[in-house]
């Protein structure tokens, strides 16, 4: 038996589905944006409020869905 510590590694499948980056989960620099407040309803957890900058309401919803796939998103 080895004396080295064992590192536990597991895959979080949810992280594999998340997509981050400019134009995907946030606006690209230089775009004219407004502030939007969204309610994120993720299965198995309490709803959360997320405030973000986006070009339009639909862009804000898309950014939230890319960050939290499978969650229900509505504009507060």
OpenMM code with the backbone's topology and positions (N, CA, C; nanometers):
from openmm import Vec3, app, unit

residues = "UNK UNK UNK UNK UNK UNK UNK UNK UNK UNK UNK UNK UNK UNK UNK UNK UNK UNK UNK UNK UNK UNK UNK UNK UNK UNK UNK UNK UNK UNK UNK UNK UNK UNK UNK UNK UNK UNK UNK UNK UNK UNK UNK UNK UNK UNK UNK UNK UNK UNK UNK UNK UNK UNK UNK UNK UNK UNK UNK UNK UNK UNK UNK UNK UNK UNK UNK UNK UNK UNK UNK UNK UNK UNK UNK UNK".split()
positions = [
    Vec3(0.0834, -0.1176, 0.0000),
    Vec3(0.0000, 0.0000, 0.0000),
    Vec3(0.0882, 0.1243, 0.0000),
    Vec3(0.0501, 0.2219, -0.0762),
    Vec3(0.1272, 0.3444, -0.0906),
    Vec3(0.0972, 0.4416, 0.0232),
    Vec3(0.1948, 0.5236, 0.0578),
    Vec3(0.1759, 0.6262, 0.1598),
    Vec3(0.1271, 0.7577, 0.1010),
    Vec3(0.1147, 0.7654, -0.0295),
    Vec3(0.0712, 0.8897, -0.0931),
    Vec3(-0.0789, 0.9099, -0.0738),
    Vec3(-0.1205, 1.0351, -0.0578),
    Vec3(-0.2647, 1.0599, -0.0416),
    Vec3(-0.3406, 1.0250, -0.1690),
    Vec3(-0.4602, 0.9799, -0.1507),
    Vec3(-0.5448, 0.9427, -0.2641),
    Vec3(-0.6299, 1.0627, -0.3023),
    Vec3(-0.6245, 1.0995, -0.4258),
    Vec3(-0.7095, 1.2096, -0.4713),
    Vec3(-0.8323, 1.1507, -0.5379),
    Vec3(-0.9470, 1.1944, -0.4912),
    Vec3(-1.0725, 1.1481, -0.5481),
    Vec3(-1.1112, 1.2406, -0.6607),
    Vec3(-1.1412, 1.1843, -0.7734),
    Vec3(-1.1822, 1.2631, -0.8882),
    Vec3(-1.3112, 1.2056, -0.9418),
    Vec3(-1.4033, 1.2929, -0.9733),
    Vec3(-1.5286, 1.2514, -1.0339),
    Vec3(-1.5719, 1.3577, -1.1311),
    Vec3(-1.6533, 1.3192, -1.2196),
    Vec3(-1.7029, 1.4095, -1.3226),
    Vec3(-1.8369, 1.4647, -1.2803),
    Vec3(-1.8507, 1.5917, -1.2970),
    Vec3(-1.9801, 1.6558, -1.2751),
    Vec3(-2.0384, 1.6791, -1.4139),
    Vec3(-2.1344, 1.5957, -1.4527),
    Vec3(-2.1890, 1.6031, -1.5880),
    Vec3(-2.2513, 1.7382, -1.6171),
    Vec3(-2.3008, 1.8055, -1.5134),
    Vec3(-2.3614, 1.9365, -1.5345),
    Vec3(-2.2581, 2.0369, -1.5847),
    Vec3(-2.1347, 2.0297, -1.5339),
    Vec3(-2.0310, 2.1213, -1.5789),
    Vec3(-1.9973, 2.1000, -1.7252),
    Vec3(-2.0109, 1.9766, -1.7731),
    Vec3(-1.9821, 1.9478, -1.9126),
    Vec3(-2.0832, 2.0143, -2.0058),
    Vec3(-2.2048, 2.0370, -1.9569),
    Vec3(-2.3089, 2.0965, -2.0393),
    Vec3(-2.3050, 2.2488, -2.0365),
    Vec3(-2.2437, 2.3055, -1.9329),
    Vec3(-2.2373, 2.4510, -1.9206),
    Vec3(-2.1455, 2.5069, -2.0282),
    Vec3(-2.1841, 2.6237, -2.0775),
    Vec3(-2.1032, 2.6903, -2.1789),
    Vec3(-2.0760, 2.8323, -2.1313),
    Vec3(-1.9475, 2.8686, -2.1251),
    Vec3(-1.9072, 2.9996, -2.0772),
    Vec3(-1.8263, 3.0713, -2.1834),
    Vec3(-1.8277, 3.2037, -2.1770),
    Vec3(-1.7443, 3.2832, -2.2652),
    Vec3(-1.8181, 3.4048, -2.3169),
    Vec3(-1.7439, 3.4916, -2.3813),
    Vec3(-1.8021, 3.6128, -2.4379),
    Vec3(-1.8986, 3.5764, -2.5501),
    Vec3(-2.0175, 3.6344, -2.5441),
    Vec3(-2.1192, 3.6067, -2.6437),
    Vec3(-2.1973, 3.4791, -2.6168),
    Vec3(-2.1538, 3.4002, -2.5178),
    Vec3(-2.2224, 3.2762, -2.4834),
    Vec3(-2.2908, 3.2896, -2.3481),
    Vec3(-2.2140, 3.3288, -2.2465),
    Vec3(-2.2709, 3.3446, -2.1124),
    Vec3(-2.2603, 3.4884, -2.0618),
    Vec3(-2.2078, 3.5755, -2.1438),
    Vec3(-2.1997, 3.7189, -2.1122),
    Vec3(-2.1811, 3.7949, -2.2433),
    Vec3(-2.2152, 3.9249, -2.2420),
    Vec3(-2.2026, 4.0005, -2.3678),
    Vec3(-2.0563, 4.0229, -2.4064),
    Vec3(-2.0334, 4.0425, -2.5332),
    Vec3(-1.8989, 4.0749, -2.5797),
    Vec3(-1.8684, 4.2195, -2.5431),
    Vec3(-1.7427, 4.2510, -2.5165),
    Vec3(-1.7070, 4.3880, -2.4796),
    Vec3(-1.7441, 4.4875, -2.5901),
    Vec3(-1.7873, 4.6055, -2.5486),
    Vec3(-1.8219, 4.7098, -2.6433),
    Vec3(-1.9676, 4.7131, -2.6838),
    Vec3(-2.0445, 4.6116, -2.6476),
    Vec3(-2.1880, 4.6088, -2.6806),
    Vec3(-2.2638, 4.7014, -2.5870),
    Vec3(-2.3697, 4.7611, -2.6377),
    Vec3(-2.4587, 4.8428, -2.5553),
    Vec3(-2.5496, 4.7481, -2.4782),
    Vec3(-2.5463, 4.7580, -2.3452),
    Vec3(-2.6206, 4.6638, -2.2630),
    Vec3(-2.7084, 4.7349, -2.1610),
    Vec3(-2.8033, 4.6614, -2.1090),
    Vec3(-2.8875, 4.7036, -1.9977),
    Vec3(-2.8724, 4.5998, -1.8875),
    Vec3(-2.9160, 4.6359, -1.7676),
    Vec3(-2.9112, 4.5426, -1.6557),
    Vec3(-3.0443, 4.4678, -1.6476),
    Vec3(-3.0365, 4.3361, -1.6365),
    Vec3(-3.1555, 4.2515, -1.6253),
    Vec3(-3.1444, 4.1678, -1.4991),
    Vec3(-3.2569, 4.1520, -1.4304),
    Vec3(-3.2653, 4.0657, -1.3121),
    Vec3(-3.3465, 3.9433, -1.3521),
    Vec3(-3.2870, 3.8244, -1.3314),
    Vec3(-3.3501, 3.6996, -1.3715),
    Vec3(-3.3709, 3.6097, -1.2511),
    Vec3(-3.4749, 3.5287, -1.2560),
    Vec3(-3.4982, 3.4243, -1.1572),
    Vec3(-3.4609, 3.2920, -1.2212),
    Vec3(-3.3728, 3.2181, -1.1558),
    Vec3(-3.3253, 3.0901, -1.2063),
    Vec3(-3.3842, 2.9815, -1.1168),
    Vec3(-3.4628, 2.8915, -1.1753),
    Vec3(-3.5217, 2.7791, -1.1028),
    Vec3(-3.4498, 2.6524, -1.1474),
    Vec3(-3.3580, 2.6067, -1.0633),
    Vec3(-3.2817, 2.4868, -1.0931),
    Vec3(-3.3419, 2.3699, -1.0180),
    Vec3(-3.3563, 2.2564, -1.0814),
    Vec3(-3.4175, 2.1392, -1.0205),
    Vec3(-3.3392, 2.0961, -0.8967),
    Vec3(-3.4117, 2.0761, -0.7870),
    Vec3(-3.3486, 2.0283, -0.6651),
    Vec3(-3.2869, 2.1347, -0.5785),
    Vec3(-3.2978, 2.2608, -0.6152),
    Vec3(-3.2414, 2.3669, -0.5322),
    Vec3(-3.3359, 2.4863, -0.5278),
    Vec3(-3.3097, 2.5759, -0.4375),
    Vec3(-3.3942, 2.6932, -0.4220),
    Vec3(-3.3734, 2.7885, -0.5394),
    Vec3(-3.4756, 2.8663, -0.5738),
    Vec3(-3.4599, 2.9632, -0.6825),
    Vec3(-3.3563, 3.0687, -0.6453),
    Vec3(-3.2858, 3.1181, -0.7430),
    Vec3(-3.1889, 3.2237, -0.7172),
    Vec3(-3.2133, 3.3405, -0.8109),
    Vec3(-3.1715, 3.4559, -0.7662),
    Vec3(-3.1809, 3.5771, -0.8462),
    Vec3(-3.0434, 3.6067, -0.9030),
    Vec3(-3.0371, 3.6332, -1.0324),
    Vec3(-2.9108, 3.6644, -1.0990),
    Vec3(-2.9281, 3.7958, -1.1722),
    Vec3(-2.8392, 3.8891, -1.1468),
    Vec3(-2.8412, 4.0181, -1.2153),
    Vec3(-2.7261, 4.0194, -1.3140),
    Vec3(-2.7560, 4.0530, -1.4396),
    Vec3(-2.6542, 4.0516, -1.5436),
    Vec3(-2.6770, 4.1650, -1.6414),
    Vec3(-2.5762, 4.1928, -1.7174),
    Vec3(-2.5867, 4.2899, -1.8254),
    Vec3(-2.6050, 4.2119, -1.9558),
    Vec3(-2.6947, 4.2600, -2.0407),
    Vec3(-2.7196, 4.1933, -2.1692),
    Vec3(-2.7749, 4.2952, -2.2678),
    Vec3(-2.7685, 4.2599, -2.3962),
    Vec3(-2.8165, 4.3486, -2.5012),
    Vec3(-2.9689, 4.3576, -2.5003),
    Vec3(-3.0351, 4.2438, -2.4849),
    Vec3(-3.1812, 4.2382, -2.4830),
    Vec3(-3.2250, 4.1389, -2.3754),
    Vec3(-3.3548, 4.1362, -2.3507),
    Vec3(-3.4096, 4.0416, -2.2542),
    Vec3(-3.3830, 3.8981, -2.3002),
    Vec3(-3.3989, 3.8716, -2.4287),
    Vec3(-3.3759, 3.7359, -2.4803),
    Vec3(-3.2291, 3.6958, -2.4666),
    Vec3(-3.1371, 3.7895, -2.4880),
    Vec3(-2.9950, 3.7587, -2.4681),
    Vec3(-2.9688, 3.7221, -2.3220),
    Vec3(-3.0289, 3.7938, -2.2281),
    Vec3(-3.0109, 3.7647, -2.0856),
    Vec3(-3.0590, 3.6246, -2.0527),
    Vec3(-3.1735, 3.5858, -2.1058),
    Vec3(-3.2267, 3.4517, -2.0830),
    Vec3(-3.1338, 3.3460, -2.1430),
    Vec3(-3.0835, 3.3708, -2.2623),
    Vec3(-2.9918, 3.2772, -2.3275),
    Vec3(-2.8635, 3.2622, -2.2473),
    Vec3(-2.8089, 3.3732, -2.1958),
    Vec3(-2.6872, 3.3660, -2.1141),
    Vec3(-2.7113, 3.2808, -1.9903),
    Vec3(-2.8264, 3.2973, -1.9258),
    Vec3(-2.8579, 3.2188, -1.8064),
    Vec3(-2.8738, 3.0713, -1.8412),
    Vec3(-2.9401, 3.0404, -1.9520),
    Vec3(-2.9594, 2.9006, -1.9909),
    Vec3(-2.8276, 2.8339, -2.0284),
    Vec3(-2.7331, 2.9106, -2.0802),
    Vec3(-2.6016, 2.8541, -2.1100),
    Vec3(-2.5225, 2.8271, -1.9827),
    Vec3(-2.5407, 2.9102, -1.8798),
    Vec3(-2.4720, 2.8889, -1.7527),
    Vec3(-2.5339, 2.7756, -1.6723),
    Vec3(-2.6669, 2.7678, -1.6735),
    Vec3(-2.7400, 2.6666, -1.5961),
    Vec3(-2.8318, 2.5886, -1.6889),
    Vec3(-2.7783, 2.4931, -1.7649),
    Vec3(-2.8616, 2.4166, -1.8573),
    Vec3(-2.9688, 2.3373, -1.7815),
    Vec3(-3.0857, 2.3336, -1.8382),
    Vec3(-3.1959, 2.2592, -1.7779),
    Vec3(-3.2742, 2.3387, -1.6759),
    Vec3(-3.2272, 2.4585, -1.6408),
    Vec3(-3.2981, 2.5410, -1.5438),
    Vec3(-3.4067, 2.6214, -1.6140),
    Vec3(-3.5121, 2.6540, -1.5388),
    Vec3(-3.6165, 2.7422, -1.5889),
    Vec3(-3.5758, 2.8849, -1.5557),
    Vec3(-3.5829, 2.9736, -1.6539),
    Vec3(-3.5379, 3.1115, -1.6366),
    Vec3(-3.6539, 3.2049, -1.6691),
    Vec3(-3.6728, 3.3044, -1.5830),
    Vec3(-3.7729, 3.4069, -1.6123),
    Vec3(-3.7177, 3.5421, -1.5691),
    Vec3(-3.7635, 3.6466, -1.6368),
    Vec3(-3.7204, 3.7820, -1.6045),
    Vec3(-3.8030, 3.8313, -1.4875),
    Vec3(-3.7345, 3.8805, -1.3840),
    Vec3(-3.8031, 3.9290, -1.2634),
    Vec3(-3.8562, 4.0698, -1.2861),
] * unit.nanometer
topology = app.Topology()
chain = topology.addChain("A")
for resn in residues:
    res = topology.addResidue(resn, chain)
    for name in ("N", "CA", "C"):
        topology.addAtom(name, app.Element.getBySymbol(name[0]), res)
